[in-house]
Amino acid sequence: MKIFLLTHEREIRRGTNTGAIAIKDANNIVERILWERINPNKDLVQLIENNEAVLLYSKEELSPTEASAEFSTTPLIASSAVSKDASKLRAKVISKVRIEAYENIIIIDSTWQEANKIFNQSTYLKNAPQFTLKTTNDSLYKLRANQPKGGLCTIECIIEVLKLKGQDKLAAELSLKFEEFNG
């Protein structure tokens, strides 16, 4: 299993970046990739094109429910001339996916505002299956403001993904590291 943190360049310099915890302490499971709008990482693009990676992302406001995953089986059409019928069709083609089916998970590592920017400016991410992590837990992260309701920080997402993938021991270890970091 590999978790790719697609990281905004400003996020790397922030002392509040929780993705760094996982990079340091997750036994090489987590790898950081610097996001570049013009030059996307070729390996990441290929994984998406081959349906070998899932993007942990949701444009919708998250509501606290059981942990589940949803993704679209229809890629977005990269055109401003998409008909209303095509948009409706895509919205209806939603199915459940088991995260266990994917060995490569992509998480956008940045502020919520930057994550939306990265997603909106990266056509290849729009074509990735999207996994929405829904949890009954509110974020415990205290070091940044403007956390959306139901939204988790990067390390909390990684911990939840590890639990879903049966990596409970590593998830517990990262939880302890996060508690220390979070104060």
C-alpha positions as CSV (number, residue, x, y, z in Angstrom):
1,M,0.0,0.0,0.0
2,K,1.1,3.5,-0.8
3,I,-0.4,6.8,0.3
4,F,0.6,9.8,-1.9
5,L,0.4,13.2,-0.3
6,L,-0.1,15.7,-3.2
7,T,1.3,18.7,-1.4
8,H,0.9,22.4,-2.2
9,E,4.4,24.1,-2.1
10,R,3.3,26.5,0.7
11,E,2.2,23.5,2.9
12,I,5.8,22.1,3.0
13,R,7.0,25.1,4.9
14,R,4.2,25.3,7.4
15,G,5.0,24.1,10.9
16,T,1.4,23.0,11.2
17,N,1.6,20.4,8.4
18,T,0.5,17.1,9.8
19,G,1.4,15.2,6.7
20,A,5.0,15.4,7.8
21,I,4.2,13.2,10.8
22,A,3.2,10.4,8.5
23,I,6.1,10.8,6.1
24,K,8.5,10.6,9.1
25,D,6.8,7.8,11.0
26,A,4.7,5.6,8.6
27,N,7.4,3.1,7.5
28,N,7.7,4.5,3.9
29,I,4.0,3.9,3.2
30,V,3.5,7.7,2.8
31,E,5.2,9.6,0.0
32,R,5.0,13.4,-0.6
33,I,4.6,14.6,-4.2
34,L,4.9,18.4,-4.8
35,W,1.8,19.6,-6.7
36,E,2.6,21.4,-9.9
37,R,-0.2,22.8,-12.0
38,I,1.6,22.7,-15.3
39,N,3.8,19.6,-14.8
40,P,1.8,17.0,-13.0
41,N,3.6,14.0,-11.6
42,K,3.7,11.4,-14.5
43,D,3.6,8.4,-12.2
44,L,0.5,9.7,-10.4
45,V,-1.2,10.5,-13.7
46,Q,-0.5,7.0,-14.9
47,L,-1.9,5.4,-11.8
48,I,-5.1,7.4,-12.2
49,E,-5.4,6.6,-15.9
50,N,-4.9,2.9,-15.1
51,N,-7.6,3.0,-12.3
52,E,-4.9,2.0,-9.9
53,A,-5.3,4.9,-7.5
54,V,-8.2,6.5,-5.6
55,L,-8.4,10.2,-4.5
56,L,-9.5,10.9,-1.0
57,Y,-11.5,14.1,-1.7
58,S,-15.0,15.5,-1.5
59,K,-16.3,18.7,-2.9
60,E,-19.4,18.3,-0.8
61,E,-19.6,19.4,2.8
62,L,-19.0,16.3,4.9
63,S,-21.7,15.1,7.2
64,P,-20.9,12.9,10.2
65,T,-22.0,9.4,9.3
66,E,-20.6,5.9,9.3
67,A,-17.3,5.6,7.5
68,S,-18.1,4.9,3.9
69,A,-16.7,5.6,0.4
70,E,-18.4,6.8,-2.7
71,F,-16.9,7.5,-6.1
72,S,-18.1,8.1,-9.6
73,T,-17.5,5.5,-12.3
74,T,-17.9,8.1,-15.0
75,P,-14.9,10.4,-15.6
76,L,-15.6,14.1,-15.8
77,I,-15.7,15.5,-19.3
78,A,-13.1,18.3,-19.5
79,S,-15.1,20.7,-21.5
80,S,-17.0,23.9,-20.8
81,A,-19.7,22.7,-23.3
82,V,-21.0,19.8,-21.2
83,S,-24.8,19.5,-21.6
84,K,-27.1,19.6,-18.7
85,D,-28.1,16.0,-19.5
86,A,-24.5,14.8,-19.3
87,S,-24.1,16.6,-15.9
88,K,-27.2,14.9,-14.6
89,L,-26.1,11.5,-15.8
90,R,-22.7,11.8,-14.2
91,A,-24.3,12.8,-10.9
92,K,-26.5,9.7,-10.9
93,V,-23.6,7.2,-11.7
94,I,-22.4,6.9,-8.1
95,S,-21.5,3.5,-6.6
96,K,-19.8,2.2,-3.5
97,V,-16.1,1.3,-3.7
98,R,-14.1,-0.6,-1.2
99,I,-10.9,1.1,-0.4
100,E,-9.3,-2.3,0.0
101,A,-9.5,-2.6,-3.8
102,Y,-6.9,0.2,-4.1
103,E,-3.3,-0.1,-3.2
104,N,-2.6,3.6,-4.1
105,I,-4.4,6.4,-2.2
106,I,-4.0,10.1,-3.1
107,I,-4.6,12.7,-0.4
108,I,-4.3,16.4,-1.1
109,D,-2.1,17.9,1.6
110,S,-2.8,21.6,2.1
111,T,-5.3,24.0,3.6
112,W,-8.9,23.4,2.6
113,Q,-8.8,26.4,0.3
114,E,-5.6,25.2,-1.4
115,A,-7.0,21.7,-1.7
116,N,-10.0,23.0,-3.7
117,K,-7.6,25.0,-5.9
118,I,-5.4,22.0,-6.5
119,F,-8.5,19.8,-7.4
120,N,-10.0,22.5,-9.6
121,Q,-6.8,23.1,-11.5
122,S,-5.9,19.4,-12.0
123,T,-7.9,17.7,-14.7
124,Y,-6.2,14.4,-13.9
125,L,-7.5,14.5,-10.3
126,K,-11.0,15.1,-11.6
127,N,-10.7,11.8,-13.6
128,A,-9.7,9.8,-10.5
129,P,-12.2,7.7,-8.6
130,Q,-13.1,9.7,-5.5
131,F,-13.3,8.2,-2.1
132,T,-15.1,10.3,0.5
133,L,-14.2,9.5,4.1
134,K,-17.1,10.1,6.4
135,T,-16.7,9.7,10.1
136,T,-18.6,10.4,13.3
137,N,-15.5,12.0,14.8
138,D,-14.9,15.7,14.6
139,S,-11.3,16.7,13.9
140,L,-9.1,17.0,17.0
141,Y,-6.7,19.3,15.1
142,K,-6.3,22.6,17.0
143,L,-3.4,24.3,15.2
144,R,-5.4,25.8,12.3
145,A,-8.7,27.7,12.1
146,N,-11.5,27.2,9.6
147,Q,-11.8,23.5,9.8
148,P,-15.1,22.5,8.0
149,K,-17.6,20.5,10.0
150,G,-16.7,16.8,9.5
151,G,-13.4,17.7,7.9
152,L,-10.2,16.0,9.1
153,C,-6.6,17.1,8.8
154,T,-4.2,15.1,6.7
155,I,-2.8,12.9,9.4
156,E,-6.3,12.1,10.7
157,C,-7.3,11.1,7.1
158,I,-4.2,8.9,6.9
159,I,-5.0,7.3,10.2
160,E,-8.6,6.5,9.1
161,V,-7.4,5.1,5.8
162,L,-4.9,2.9,7.6
163,K,-7.7,1.6,9.9
164,L,-9.9,0.8,6.8
165,K,-6.9,-1.0,5.3
166,G,-6.4,-3.2,8.4
167,Q,-3.2,-1.3,9.5
168,D,-4.5,-0.8,13.1
169,K,-1.1,-0.9,14.8
170,L,0.4,1.8,12.5
171,A,-2.8,3.9,12.8
172,A,-2.5,3.7,16.6
173,E,1.2,4.7,16.5
174,L,0.4,7.7,14.2
175,S,-2.5,8.7,16.5
176,L,0.0,9.0,19.4
177,K,2.4,11.0,17.3
178,F,-0.5,13.3,16.2
179,E,-1.5,13.8,19.9
180,E,2.0,14.9,20.8
181,F,2.2,17.2,17.8
182,N,-1.3,18.7,18.4
183,G,-0.5,19.4,22.1
